[in-house]
Amino acid sequence: MKSFLFSFLIFFISFTSLGQETFIISAVDEAPFIKECYDPNKDTKECFNQNLSDHVKSNLVTPKTLKGEGKAYATFQVSEKGKIEEIKVKATDEDQKAEVIRVLSEIRILEPAKVKGKAVAMSYAMPIIFKQEMFDSYASYFETRAKDLPHARSTAFPPHVAACASKDDKFQCFSNSIENMIRENVAAKPGGVLNLSFEIDKEAKLQNVTVLSHNDQNASKQAKSFLEQLSLKGPARNEQKQPVKSYYYERLVF
């Protein structure tokens, strides 16, 4: 463990020495703004630290397939244009490393750090703890996150796309259609695995789209972007044929 911490210290020092124009958070006048921090009564540095921590806790996925508990150390820069860059992660497990990179890449900065009113680049370092969750798989994770929503397959009349109107097994057709559209519109590498999930509201709009991958982050981003723009023909319906909300999960291997 000591050698691991020492390696991270060297790793962090080399990171923060990239240039004189890069500041650490304690040296800036205003920390980068995340959306929740637009409040004149909030300390920008405290707000940034808290919201960054909340973002990681809310989005980090640690099913047993990611080998459970552990610790990673991450550094990154918020550029003077407000972009997350130079993400570097020190971890003992490659899957955990990929997961940290995914979560940090999704942070959206509204305004960069400032010194004397001028936008500057800021470096940041943080430890990230992986806690073993009671998830046997991504499927059980998504099921837990969906709470009381039924899976599309268990609804009396599942959501559908136009091509499935005349099909007897409409859920199988819906599932096949989603898979085919992802394969046609996403450039995944051979062996890439995508775990995708989304909720479907009563107007057939997709919400809370999430695509997780331990080995193909580019394909994950492409699939998420595609699904967020996807339009369905109709929502799921109950036995009385009334629209109901539902969720969908699928695991694709390329």
C-alpha positions as CSV (number, residue, x, y, z in Angstrom):
1,M,0.0,0.0,0.0
2,K,2.8,2.5,0.8
3,S,4.4,1.9,-2.6
4,F,1.0,2.5,-4.2
5,L,0.5,5.8,-2.3
6,F,4.1,6.9,-3.1
7,S,3.5,6.2,-6.8
8,F,0.3,8.3,-6.7
9,L,2.2,11.2,-5.0
10,I,4.8,11.2,-7.8
11,F,1.9,10.8,-10.3
12,F,0.1,13.8,-8.8
13,I,3.2,16.0,-8.6
14,S,4.0,15.4,-12.3
15,F,0.4,16.2,-13.1
16,T,0.3,19.5,-11.3
17,S,3.7,20.6,-12.8
18,L,2.4,20.7,-16.3
19,G,2.6,24.4,-16.6
20,Q,2.6,27.7,-14.7
21,E,-0.9,28.6,-15.9
22,T,-2.5,25.6,-14.2
23,F,-3.7,26.3,-10.6
24,I,-4.8,24.1,-7.8
25,I,-8.2,24.8,-6.2
26,S,-6.8,26.5,-3.2
27,A,-5.0,29.0,-5.4
28,V,-8.0,30.2,-7.4
29,D,-10.4,32.9,-6.4
30,E,-13.4,31.1,-7.7
31,A,-13.7,27.4,-8.3
32,P,-15.3,26.1,-11.5
33,F,-19.1,26.3,-11.6
34,I,-21.2,23.2,-11.7
35,K,-24.9,24.0,-12.1
36,E,-25.9,23.7,-8.4
37,C,-23.3,26.3,-7.5
38,Y,-25.0,29.3,-9.0
39,D,-25.8,30.9,-5.6
40,P,-24.0,34.0,-4.3
41,N,-24.3,32.7,-0.8
42,K,-22.3,29.6,-1.5
43,D,-18.5,29.3,-1.3
44,T,-17.5,28.3,-4.8
45,K,-14.7,26.0,-3.7
46,E,-16.9,24.2,-1.1
47,C,-19.7,23.9,-3.6
48,F,-17.4,22.5,-6.3
49,N,-16.0,19.9,-3.8
50,Q,-19.4,18.9,-2.6
51,N,-21.1,18.6,-6.0
52,L,-18.1,16.8,-7.5
53,S,-18.3,14.3,-4.6
54,D,-22.1,13.9,-5.1
55,H,-21.7,13.4,-8.8
56,V,-19.2,10.6,-8.3
57,K,-21.2,8.9,-5.6
58,S,-24.4,9.1,-7.7
59,N,-22.9,7.8,-10.9
60,L,-20.2,5.3,-9.9
61,V,-21.3,1.8,-10.5
62,T,-19.7,-1.1,-8.6
63,P,-21.5,-4.3,-9.3
64,K,-19.6,-7.5,-8.5
65,T,-18.6,-7.8,-12.1
66,L,-16.2,-4.8,-11.4
67,K,-14.5,-6.8,-8.6
68,G,-16.1,-5.0,-5.7
69,E,-14.3,-2.8,-3.2
70,G,-11.2,-0.8,-3.8
71,K,-9.7,2.7,-4.0
72,A,-8.6,4.7,-7.0
73,Y,-6.8,8.1,-7.2
74,A,-7.8,10.5,-9.9
75,T,-6.4,13.8,-11.2
76,F,-7.8,15.9,-14.0
77,Q,-7.8,19.5,-15.3
78,V,-10.7,21.9,-15.8
79,S,-9.4,23.9,-18.7
80,E,-9.8,27.7,-19.0
81,K,-12.7,26.9,-21.4
82,G,-14.4,24.8,-18.8
83,K,-13.6,21.4,-20.3
84,I,-12.6,18.3,-18.3
85,E,-9.2,17.2,-19.6
86,E,-6.1,15.2,-18.8
87,I,-8.0,12.6,-16.7
88,K,-5.4,10.3,-15.1
89,V,-6.4,7.4,-12.8
90,K,-4.2,5.3,-10.6
91,A,-6.0,2.0,-9.7
92,T,-5.2,-1.6,-9.1
93,D,-8.0,-2.8,-11.3
94,E,-8.5,-1.8,-15.0
95,D,-12.3,-2.1,-14.8
96,Q,-12.4,0.4,-11.9
97,K,-10.0,2.7,-13.7
98,A,-12.3,2.7,-16.8
99,E,-15.3,3.4,-14.6
100,V,-13.7,6.4,-12.9
101,I,-12.7,7.8,-16.3
102,R,-16.3,7.4,-17.5
103,V,-17.8,9.1,-14.5
104,L,-15.4,12.0,-14.5
105,S,-15.8,12.5,-18.3
106,E,-19.5,13.1,-17.8
107,I,-19.0,16.2,-15.5
108,R,-20.4,19.3,-17.1
109,I,-18.7,22.6,-16.1
110,L,-20.6,25.8,-16.7
111,E,-17.8,28.2,-16.0
112,P,-14.0,27.6,-15.4
113,A,-12.0,28.7,-12.4
114,K,-11.0,32.3,-12.1
115,V,-8.1,34.3,-10.7
116,K,-8.6,38.0,-10.5
117,G,-11.6,37.7,-12.8
118,K,-9.7,35.9,-15.5
119,A,-10.5,32.3,-16.6
120,V,-7.7,29.9,-15.7
121,A,-7.0,26.2,-15.9
122,M,-7.3,24.3,-12.6
123,S,-5.9,20.9,-11.6
124,Y,-7.8,18.7,-9.2
125,A,-7.0,15.4,-7.4
126,M,-9.3,13.1,-5.4
127,P,-9.5,9.6,-4.0
128,I,-12.4,7.5,-5.1
129,I,-13.7,4.6,-3.0
130,F,-15.4,1.6,-4.5
131,K,-17.9,0.1,-2.1
132,Q,-19.3,-3.4,-2.8
133,E,-22.9,-3.1,-3.7
134,M,-25.5,-5.9,-3.5
135,F,-25.6,-6.1,-7.3
136,D,-24.9,-9.4,-9.0
137,S,-24.9,-7.8,-12.4
138,Y,-25.6,-4.6,-14.3
139,A,-29.2,-5.9,-14.8
140,S,-29.9,-6.0,-11.0
141,Y,-28.3,-2.5,-10.7
142,F,-30.6,-1.0,-13.3
143,E,-33.6,-2.9,-11.8
144,T,-32.9,-1.3,-8.4
145,R,-32.4,2.1,-9.9
146,A,-35.7,1.9,-11.8
147,K,-37.5,1.4,-8.4
148,D,-41.2,0.6,-9.0
149,L,-41.2,0.8,-12.7
150,P,-42.0,-2.4,-14.6
151,H,-39.6,-3.7,-17.1
152,A,-41.0,-3.3,-20.7
153,R,-41.1,-7.0,-21.1
154,S,-43.6,-7.4,-18.2
155,T,-46.1,-4.9,-19.4
156,A,-49.3,-6.0,-21.0
157,F,-48.5,-4.1,-24.1
158,P,-44.8,-3.2,-24.4
159,P,-43.5,0.0,-26.0
160,H,-43.0,-0.3,-29.7
161,V,-41.5,1.1,-32.9
162,A,-43.3,1.4,-36.2
163,A,-41.8,-1.8,-37.6
164,C,-43.4,-3.9,-34.8
165,A,-47.0,-2.9,-35.4
166,S,-47.9,-6.2,-37.2
167,K,-45.7,-8.5,-35.1
168,D,-47.2,-11.0,-32.7
169,D,-44.3,-10.8,-30.2
170,K,-44.1,-7.1,-29.9
171,F,-41.6,-7.1,-27.1
172,Q,-39.1,-9.3,-28.9
173,C,-39.6,-7.1,-32.0
174,F,-39.0,-4.0,-29.8
175,S,-35.9,-5.5,-28.3
176,N,-34.5,-6.6,-31.7
177,S,-35.2,-3.2,-33.1
178,I,-33.3,-1.4,-30.4
179,E,-30.3,-3.8,-30.7
180,N,-30.3,-3.4,-34.5
181,M,-30.4,0.4,-34.4
182,I,-27.5,0.5,-31.9
183,R,-25.4,-1.9,-34.0
184,E,-26.1,0.2,-37.1
185,N,-25.4,3.6,-35.5
186,V,-22.6,2.8,-33.0
187,A,-19.0,2.1,-34.0
188,A,-18.1,-0.4,-31.3
189,K,-14.8,-2.3,-31.2
190,P,-14.9,-6.1,-31.5
191,G,-15.5,-7.6,-28.1
192,G,-17.0,-4.3,-26.8
193,V,-19.8,-4.7,-24.2
194,L,-22.6,-2.1,-23.7
195,N,-25.0,-2.3,-20.8
196,L,-27.8,0.1,-21.7
197,S,-30.9,1.2,-19.8
198,F,-33.6,3.9,-20.2
199,E,-37.0,4.8,-18.9
200,I,-39.9,5.3,-21.3
201,D,-42.6,7.8,-20.2
202,K,-46.3,7.8,-21.0
203,E,-45.5,9.9,-24.1
204,A,-43.0,7.3,-25.4
205,K,-40.1,9.6,-24.7
206,L,-36.8,8.1,-23.4
207,Q,-35.5,9.4,-20.1
208,N,-32.6,8.7,-17.8
209,V,-30.6,7.1,-20.6
210,T,-27.5,5.3,-19.2
211,V,-25.0,3.3,-21.2
212,L,-22.2,1.6,-19.2
213,S,-19.1,-0.2,-20.6
214,H,-15.9,-1.4,-18.9
215,N,-14.1,-1.7,-22.2
216,D,-15.4,0.7,-24.9
217,Q,-16.1,4.2,-23.6
218,N,-16.3,5.7,-27.1
219,A,-19.1,3.3,-28.1
220,S,-20.8,4.0,-24.8
221,K,-21.0,7.8,-25.5
222,Q,-22.2,7.2,-29.1
223,A,-25.0,4.8,-27.9
224,K,-26.1,7.3,-25.2
225,S,-26.2,10.1,-27.7
226,F,-28.2,8.0,-30.2
227,L,-30.7,6.8,-27.6
228,E,-31.3,10.3,-26.3
229,Q,-32.5,11.3,-29.8
230,L,-34.6,8.2,-30.5
231,S,-38.3,8.4,-31.0
232,L,-40.6,5.5,-30.3
233,K,-44.0,4.9,-31.9
234,G,-45.8,4.4,-28.6
235,P,-45.3,3.8,-24.8
236,A,-46.1,0.6,-22.8
237,R,-49.7,0.1,-21.8
238,N,-51.5,-1.8,-19.0
239,E,-54.3,-4.3,-19.5
240,Q,-56.8,-1.5,-19.8
241,K,-54.6,-0.2,-22.6
242,Q,-53.7,3.0,-20.6
243,P,-50.2,4.4,-21.1
244,V,-47.7,3.5,-18.3
245,K,-44.1,4.3,-17.6
246,S,-41.6,1.4,-17.9
247,Y,-37.9,0.8,-18.2
248,Y,-35.7,-1.2,-20.5
249,Y,-32.3,-2.9,-20.0
250,E,-30.2,-4.7,-22.6
251,R,-26.6,-6.0,-22.7
252,L,-25.0,-6.0,-26.1
253,V,-21.7,-7.7,-27.1
254,F,-20.1,-6.6,-30.3
